[in-house]
């Protein structure tokens, strides 16, 4: 049982490049989330998906797009990376809207130069 | 003012000490989570609670809904407890709002 798997773990991009962060969970959870973590600001929600086929904006969605193609996978795309998107990104999932614990991926450390 | 405030921001203790980390929030919640972020960056969910108290090993979490306050206690602390501890509250729907975290260092 792998839980929540994120790839890649590290990435360096040049300004303007695009990339997709992949996230998959094998726990049959409905809800999945993408967060970014920055010093002094805690974890902030970028996008979330309450169920397969649905996505909603979080606190800081600008510059990102997401895709929930199936129940297992929730990807985060940066179409044109900017230095302000240098951060650590976490994917998370939980089985219901609010009743049970959340599971986190190991994180992706992204640097945009 | 953040909706979730943690204190202290940094905490250094000697092995064996009893540790308390506090979390106050200003919004209505359906649940509160305590998370542990290891030095390598991974995040683990320690507790999810909506009332009362939960205990797991040397960790105890309490919540007072009326006072909008939660505490995480670590008894007989150990250097391996060194980590960032994050409080998060579940407000509307399935979304979490996070505190900034408390960096705990336990010295041998």
Contacts between the chains, C-beta under 8 A, distances in Angstrom:
chain1	res1	chain2	res2	distance
A	31	B	94	4.7
A	33	B	95	8.0
A	33	B	96	7.7
A	35	B	98	7.9
A	40	B	100	6.6
A	41	B	100	7.0
A	42	B	2	7.9
A	42	B	4	7.9
A	42	B	86	7.1
A	42	B	98	4.3
A	42	B	99	6.0
A	42	B	100	4.4
A	42	B	101	6.3
A	43	B	86	7.1
A	43	B	88	7.5
A	43	B	96	7.7
A	43	B	98	4.2
A	44	B	98	7.5
A	45	B	95	6.1
A	45	B	96	7.2
A	48	B	94	6.9
A	48	B	95	6.5
A	50	B	93	7.0
A	50	B	94	6.0
A	58	B	95	7.1
A	88	B	41	6.5
A	90	B	43	6.3
A	92	B	43	7.9
A	94	B	94	6.9
A	96	B	94	7.6
A	97	B	93	5.6
A	97	B	94	4.1
A	98	B	30	4.7
A	98	B	31	5.8
A	98	B	90	4.7
A	98	B	93	6.9
A	98	B	94	5.5
A	99	B	31	7.2
A	100	B	48	6.6
A	101	B	33	7.0
A	101	B	45	4.4
A	101	B	47	8.0
A	101	B	48	4.5
A	102	B	33	6.4
A	102	B	35	7.9
A	102	B	45	5.4
A	102	B	48	7.8
A	102	B	88	7.9
A	102	B	96	6.9
A	103	B	45	6.7
A	104	B	35	7.6
A	104	B	42	7.1
A	104	B	43	3.9
A	104	B	44	7.2
A	104	B	45	7.2
A	106	B	40	8.0
A	106	B	41	6.7
A	106	B	42	4.9
A	107	B	41	4.6
A	107	B	42	6.7
A	107	B	43	7.4
A	109	B	41	7.3
